[in-house]
Amino acid sequence: MRAARATPRRIQPAQRLDRFMQRANARYYASRDPFREFTTGPEVSQAFGEILGLWAATVWESIGRPDPVLLVELGPGRGTLMQDALRAAAEVAPAFRAALRLHLVETSPRLRGIQEKLLRGAEWHDDWAELPDGPMLLIANEFLDALPIRQFVHRESGWTERFVQGSRFVERPAAAPPREAPLDAIVEVCEPALALAGGLAARFAQGRRNHAPGAALFLDYGPAASAPGDSLQALSNGRPADPLAEPGTADLSAHVDFQAVAATARARGANVFGPVPQGLFLTRLGLFQRLDRLARGRSPAQAALLLAGGRRLVEPDGMGQLFKVLALASPHTAPLPGFTP
């Protein structure tokens, strides 16, 4: 009697890291509410979104009060930031509130459904390139960190690129990345972030000639200057996880290379401000004055909770130092609020 032949084990094809990351995050955001697992600035304090709404109103004034003006958010999450921003704008800058037309860039049908309940009258887009022409103010909080990255490794034999096969990395020969690094160091490149920066910069440069000025504000985490290193990370059920294990069950992210984003925007003609630490930016915009106003008439416990949220946003051991703020704007735009003393 012949022995049964063993079924050959199928070898999974290797995927480039950025493609693996894109597919994994698409599955994750389509099936889960990520904001139950991690907390972003708008969830920490309502003053965060309110301050950004007032920032947008101030910039609108400085670019000539265009009416209408697009107010855009990339990756609006639950809609909390924009809900707070619109409330503050209606209270303090009603003319800006009346002039703005709200546009949201969101690919997750699940999150769109949540946003629709809070943000009436908005228009949704799958990609920022679909946004209509005209003056524009754009806000992106913790958006760039979720964009897929490529990783290059400097070996003695030359540069390699990391691919994912099963639940491990494999390396394949590759052309050199945009910058040098020591042997065995990893260089990360986020092509979608650079494409976004370049596209917005080109729009702002062209808009200056077409009387369609604009500005974009990015708040995210990462170093101010480019540096080698592996920053890929995963969060599942509120805890760190293996980024390669069980794709689609964890949120994958990486540090933002602010220097590369700024250089790309500058090369395409935009005026660039920052990056500056988030704590410094929010403090300059009057975060604690806003918190003081919100605390009036509240119980001591409620006031203390408001203050604790503000401190988490600005203090170095919270989000104040790791998180940075970068702005792109039309050429020759005057210094934007928060970037100068």
C-alpha positions as CSV (number, residue, x, y, z in Angstrom):
1,M,0.0,0.0,0.0
2,R,1.4,3.3,-1.1
3,A,1.8,6.1,1.5
4,A,-0.2,9.2,0.8
5,R,1.7,12.1,-0.6
6,A,2.1,15.1,1.6
7,T,0.4,18.2,0.3
8,P,3.1,20.7,-0.7
9,R,3.2,23.8,1.5
10,R,2.2,26.8,-0.4
11,I,4.8,29.6,-0.2
12,Q,3.1,33.0,0.1
13,P,4.3,35.6,-2.3
14,A,6.3,38.5,-0.8
15,Q,4.6,41.9,-0.7
16,R,6.4,45.2,-0.7
17,L,6.0,46.7,2.8
18,D,4.0,49.8,1.7
19,R,1.5,47.5,-0.2
20,F,1.2,45.2,2.8
21,M,0.6,48.2,5.1
22,Q,-2.0,49.7,2.8
23,R,-4.1,46.6,2.5
24,A,-3.8,45.8,6.3
25,N,-5.0,49.3,7.3
26,A,-7.8,49.3,4.7
27,R,-9.1,46.1,6.3
28,Y,-8.6,47.4,9.8
29,Y,-10.4,50.7,9.3
30,A,-13.3,49.0,7.4
31,S,-14.0,46.6,10.2
32,R,-13.2,48.5,13.5
33,D,-13.6,51.7,15.3
34,P,-10.0,52.6,15.9
35,F,-10.8,55.4,18.2
36,R,-11.8,52.9,20.8
37,E,-8.3,51.6,20.9
38,F,-6.2,54.8,20.8
39,T,-6.9,58.5,21.7
40,T,-6.2,61.4,19.4
41,G,-6.0,65.1,20.2
42,P,-9.7,65.8,19.6
43,E,-10.7,63.0,21.9
44,V,-8.4,64.3,24.7
45,S,-9.9,67.8,24.8
46,Q,-12.6,69.7,22.9
47,A,-10.4,72.7,23.0
48,F,-8.0,71.0,20.5
49,G,-10.6,71.2,17.7
50,E,-11.9,74.6,18.8
51,I,-8.4,76.1,18.7
52,L,-7.8,74.7,15.2
53,G,-11.2,76.1,14.0
54,L,-10.1,79.5,15.3
55,W,-6.7,79.1,13.6
56,A,-8.5,78.4,10.3
57,A,-10.7,81.5,10.8
58,T,-7.7,83.7,11.5
59,V,-5.9,82.4,8.4
60,W,-9.0,83.0,6.3
61,E,-8.9,86.6,7.4
62,S,-5.2,86.9,6.5
63,I,-5.8,85.6,2.9
64,G,-8.5,88.1,2.1
65,R,-11.7,86.5,3.5
66,P,-12.6,84.5,0.3
67,D,-16.2,83.5,0.0
68,P,-16.8,80.7,-0.5
69,V,-13.7,78.9,0.9
70,L,-13.2,75.1,1.2
71,L,-12.6,73.9,4.7
72,V,-11.1,70.4,4.3
73,E,-10.2,67.7,6.7
74,L,-8.2,64.6,5.8
75,G,-9.1,61.5,7.7
76,P,-11.8,63.0,9.9
77,G,-12.2,60.0,12.2
78,R,-15.4,60.3,14.2
79,G,-15.8,63.9,13.1
80,T,-15.0,65.2,16.6
81,L,-12.3,67.7,15.6
82,M,-14.4,69.3,12.9
83,Q,-17.5,69.4,15.0
84,D,-15.5,71.3,17.7
85,A,-13.9,73.5,15.1
86,L,-17.2,74.5,13.5
87,R,-18.8,75.3,16.9
88,A,-16.0,77.6,17.8
89,A,-16.0,79.3,14.4
90,A,-19.8,79.9,14.7
91,E,-19.3,81.4,18.1
92,V,-16.2,83.6,17.4
93,A,-16.1,84.1,13.6
94,P,-19.6,83.8,12.2
95,A,-18.6,85.3,8.8
96,F,-16.0,82.6,8.4
97,R,-18.6,79.9,9.4
98,A,-21.0,81.3,6.8
99,A,-18.3,81.4,4.0
100,L,-16.9,77.9,4.5
101,R,-17.9,74.8,2.5
102,L,-17.0,71.6,4.4
103,H,-15.2,68.8,2.5
104,L,-14.0,65.6,4.1
105,V,-11.6,63.0,2.6
106,E,-12.5,59.6,4.0
107,T,-12.3,56.2,2.4
108,S,-13.9,54.1,5.2
109,P,-17.7,53.7,4.7
110,R,-18.0,52.9,8.4
111,L,-16.4,56.1,9.5
112,R,-18.3,58.1,6.9
113,G,-21.5,56.9,8.5
114,I,-20.4,58.2,11.9
115,Q,-19.3,61.5,10.4
116,E,-22.6,62.1,8.6
117,K,-24.4,62.1,11.9
118,L,-22.3,65.0,13.2
119,L,-21.4,67.0,10.2
120,R,-24.4,67.9,8.2
121,G,-24.0,69.5,4.8
122,A,-20.4,68.1,4.2
123,E,-19.2,66.6,0.9
124,W,-17.1,63.5,1.0
125,H,-14.2,62.4,-1.2
126,D,-12.1,59.3,-1.5
127,D,-9.0,61.2,-2.4
128,W,-7.7,64.8,-1.8
129,A,-7.1,65.1,-5.6
130,E,-11.0,65.1,-6.0
131,L,-11.3,68.4,-4.1
132,P,-12.8,71.2,-6.2
133,D,-10.9,74.3,-7.2
134,G,-10.9,77.4,-5.2
135,P,-9.5,78.9,-2.0
136,M,-8.9,76.2,0.6
137,L,-7.9,75.6,4.2
138,L,-7.0,72.0,5.0
139,I,-6.4,70.3,8.4
140,A,-4.9,66.8,8.8
141,N,-4.5,65.5,12.3
142,E,-2.7,62.1,12.6
143,F,-3.3,61.4,9.0
144,L,0.3,61.2,7.6
145,D,1.4,58.6,10.1
146,A,-1.1,56.0,8.7
147,L,0.1,56.4,5.1
148,P,2.1,53.4,3.9
149,I,5.9,53.5,4.0
150,R,8.8,51.7,2.2
151,Q,11.8,50.6,4.2
152,F,15.3,50.4,2.7
153,V,18.3,48.7,4.5
154,H,21.9,49.6,3.9
155,R,23.9,46.4,3.6
156,E,27.6,45.9,2.8
157,S,26.6,44.5,-0.6
158,G,24.4,47.5,-1.3
159,W,20.8,48.7,-0.6
160,T,18.0,46.3,-0.1
161,E,14.2,46.8,0.4
162,R,12.0,45.1,2.9
163,F,9.2,42.9,1.7
164,V,6.7,41.0,3.8
165,Q,6.4,37.2,3.3
166,G,4.0,35.5,5.7
167,S,4.8,37.1,9.1
168,R,8.4,38.0,8.5
169,F,10.6,40.4,6.6
170,V,12.6,39.4,3.5
171,E,15.0,41.7,1.7
172,R,15.5,42.2,-2.0
173,P,18.1,44.3,-3.8
174,A,17.0,47.9,-4.4
175,A,18.1,51.2,-5.7
176,A,19.4,53.7,-3.1
177,P,16.8,55.7,-1.3
178,P,16.8,59.5,-1.2
179,R,19.4,59.8,1.6
180,E,22.4,58.0,3.0
181,A,22.6,56.0,6.3
182,P,25.1,53.9,8.2
183,L,25.5,50.2,7.5
184,D,22.6,48.1,8.6
185,A,20.5,51.2,9.2
186,I,16.9,51.5,7.9
187,V,15.7,54.4,5.8
188,E,11.9,55.0,5.6
189,V,10.2,56.7,2.7
190,C,6.5,57.6,2.6
191,E,5.7,58.2,-1.0
192,P,2.0,59.1,-0.5
193,A,3.0,61.8,2.1
194,L,5.5,63.3,-0.3
195,A,3.0,63.2,-3.2
196,L,0.4,64.9,-1.0
197,A,2.8,67.6,0.0
198,G,3.9,68.2,-3.6
199,G,0.4,68.2,-4.9
200,L,-0.9,70.7,-2.3
201,A,2.2,72.9,-2.9
202,A,1.6,73.0,-6.6
203,R,-2.1,73.8,-6.1
204,F,-1.2,76.7,-3.7
205,A,1.5,78.0,-6.1
206,Q,-1.0,78.0,-9.0
207,G,-3.8,79.3,-6.9
208,R,-1.8,82.5,-6.1
209,R,-2.1,83.3,-9.8
210,N,-5.7,82.3,-10.0
211,H,-6.7,84.2,-6.8
212,A,-7.3,80.9,-5.0
213,P,-5.0,81.1,-2.0
214,G,-4.8,78.3,0.6
215,A,-3.0,76.7,3.5
216,A,-2.7,73.2,4.9
217,L,-2.0,72.3,8.5
218,F,-0.5,68.9,9.5
219,L,-0.4,67.7,13.1
220,D,1.3,64.3,13.6
221,Y,4.1,62.5,15.4
222,G,7.7,62.1,14.4
223,P,11.1,63.9,14.5
224,A,11.6,67.4,13.1
225,A,14.7,66.3,11.2
226,S,15.1,63.2,9.0
227,A,16.8,60.3,10.7
228,P,17.3,56.6,10.0
229,G,15.5,54.0,12.0
230,D,12.6,51.6,12.0
231,S,9.5,53.4,13.3
232,L,6.8,50.9,12.0
233,Q,4.4,50.1,14.8
234,A,1.1,48.4,15.4
235,L,-1.6,48.8,18.0
236,S,-4.3,46.2,18.6
237,N,-6.9,46.3,21.3
238,G,-5.1,49.3,22.8
239,R,-1.7,47.4,23.1
240,P,1.5,47.2,21.0
241,A,1.4,44.3,18.6
242,D,3.5,42.6,15.9
243,P,3.0,44.7,12.8
244,L,3.3,41.6,10.5
245,A,1.0,39.3,12.5
246,E,-2.6,38.9,11.5
247,P,-2.9,41.9,9.1
248,G,-6.1,43.8,9.4
249,T,-6.4,43.3,13.1
250,A,-4.1,46.2,14.1
251,D,-3.6,49.8,13.2
252,L,-0.2,50.2,11.5
253,S,1.6,53.5,11.5
254,A,5.0,55.1,11.3
255,H,6.7,58.3,12.3
256,V,6.3,61.2,9.9
257,D,9.4,62.5,8.2
258,F,8.6,66.2,8.5
259,Q,11.9,67.4,7.0
260,A,11.2,65.4,3.8
261,V,7.6,66.6,3.6
262,A,8.6,70.3,4.1
263,A,11.4,70.0,1.5
264,T,9.0,68.5,-1.1
265,A,6.5,71.3,-0.6
266,R,9.1,74.0,-0.7
267,A,10.5,72.6,-3.9
268,R,7.1,72.8,-5.5
269,G,6.6,76.4,-4.6
270,A,4.8,76.5,-1.3
271,N,5.6,78.7,1.7
272,V,6.5,76.3,4.6
273,F,6.1,77.0,8.3
274,G,7.5,74.7,10.9
275,P,7.7,72.0,12.1
276,V,7.2,73.2,15.6
277,P,6.3,71.0,18.7
278,Q,2.6,70.7,19.1
279,G,2.8,71.9,22.7
280,L,4.4,75.2,21.7
281,F,2.0,75.6,18.8
282,L,-1.2,75.1,20.9
283,T,0.2,77.3,23.7
284,R,0.9,80.1,21.3
285,L,-2.7,79.9,20.0
286,G,-4.1,80.3,23.5
287,L,-5.1,76.8,24.4
288,F,-5.0,77.4,28.1
289,Q,-7.0,80.7,27.8
290,R,-9.6,78.7,25.9
291,L,-9.6,76.0,28.6
292,D,-10.0,78.7,31.3
293,R,-13.0,80.0,29.5
294,L,-14.5,76.5,29.2
295,A,-13.9,75.8,32.9
296,R,-16.0,78.8,34.1
297,G,-19.1,77.7,35.8
298,R,-18.0,74.1,36.0
299,S,-17.4,72.1,39.1
300,P,-13.8,71.8,40.4
301,A,-13.6,68.2,39.3
302,Q,-14.8,69.1,35.7
303,A,-12.4,72.1,35.6
304,A,-9.5,69.8,36.7
305,L,-10.4,67.3,34.0
306,L,-10.3,70.0,31.3
307,L,-6.9,71.2,32.5
308,A,-5.5,67.7,32.6
309,G,-6.6,67.2,29.0
310,G,-4.8,70.4,28.0
311,R,-1.7,69.4,29.8
312,R,-1.6,66.0,28.0
313,L,-1.7,67.9,24.6
314,V,1.2,70.2,25.4
315,E,3.5,68.8,28.0
316,P,6.7,67.0,26.8
317,D,5.9,63.7,28.5
318,G,2.4,63.8,26.8
319,M,1.9,64.7,23.2
320,G,3.6,68.1,23.3
321,Q,7.0,67.2,22.1
322,L,6.7,64.0,20.0
323,F,3.9,65.6,18.0
324,K,4.8,68.3,15.5
325,V,2.9,70.9,13.5
326,L,3.8,71.8,9.9
327,A,1.9,74.2,7.6
328,L,2.1,74.7,3.8
329,A,0.7,77.8,2.3
330,S,0.5,79.9,-0.9
331,P,3.8,81.7,-1.8
332,H,4.5,84.9,0.0
333,T,1.9,84.2,2.7
334,A,2.5,86.1,5.9
335,P,3.6,84.0,8.9
336,L,0.8,81.8,10.0
337,P,-0.6,81.8,13.6
338,G,1.3,79.5,16.0
339,F,4.6,79.4,14.1
340,T,6.0,82.7,15.5
341,P,6.1,84.0,19.1
